[in-house]
Amino acid sequence: MNKNTIVFGILISLILPVIGYAIWVLINYILMSANVTDKFGQIFQFSSKTMVLVSICFNLIPFHYAKNKRWDDMLRGCGLLTIIMLLSWAYYFNLFNI
């Protein structure tokens, strides 16, 4: 399978944020079940906005790998979908103040 295609970059960029979100949900569950508290005594947990953003940032791993291998088409696929995800994240959490 040729990994230097736009479709492969898009597929990788769809799979990694899902895996990243699952990891953050697991970390959040572990923190809540262990009753980890912040300095104000409230149970510490990540907000959904933070978990989704960090999950999208997992796309930087294949992006960097494709850049080092000089796989330009995969780089375009990863970059295109990452930008679409970040814009949709900003729109969903109303960061454009519309």
N, C-alpha and C positions, 0 to 999 in steps of 0.2 A: 504494500500500500504506500502510495506516495504521500508523504506527510507535508509536503510543500504545496498545499492547496488552500484556497480560501475556505472551502467547506470544512476541511479538517480543523482549521483555526476556529471556525464558528462552533463546531461540535465540542471542542475542548473548552471553549469559553462558555458553553452552556452547562457542561458537566461540573467543572470546578467550583463555581459559586454554590451549586446545590450541595456538594460535599462540604464546602466551607461553612455553609449555613447549618448543616447538620452537626458539625463540630462545635460551633458556637452555641447551639441549643443544648448540646450535651454538657458543655462547660457551664452554661447558665443553670442547668438542672443540678449539676454537682454542687455549685455554689449555694443554691437555694436549699438543697437537702442537707448540707453541712452547716446551715445557719451562719454563714459568713456575714458579718455585719460591717458597715462602714463606720466612720468616726462619729456619726450621729445615732448609732444604735439600730439603724434600719437594715433589713436584709439586703445585701448587695446583689444586684442583678444588672445585666446589660440591657439597654433599651433595644427595641426592635430596629430602630433606625441605625444604631451602631452595628448591630449584628449583620444587617443586610449590606451595609457599606463595606465592612471588612470582608464579607463573603465575595463581593464584587472585586475587591482588591486582590483576591486569590488569582485573578487572571494575569497579574503581573509576573507570575512564575513562568507560564508558557510563553508569555510575551518576551521576557528576557532570554529564555532558551532559544526561541526562534530568531531573535536578534543576533545572538552569538553564532548560530548555525547559518546565518544569512539566508533564512527561508522567508523571503519577502512576501510571498502570497499568504503563508500562514500568519505572518505578522499583520497583514492587512485584515484578515478575518478576525483575529483576536482583538485588534484595535477597534475595528468597526463595532463589534458586538459589545465591547467594554464601554465604549462611548454611548451607545444606545442604552445600555443598562444604567449607566450613571445619570443620564438625562431623565430616564424614566424614574429612577430613585428620587431625583430632585423634584420632579413633578408630583410624584406620589406623596412625598412628605411635605409638599407645599413650600419648597424653598425659593420658588420664583415669586411668591406673594401675589398670586393672581386671584 
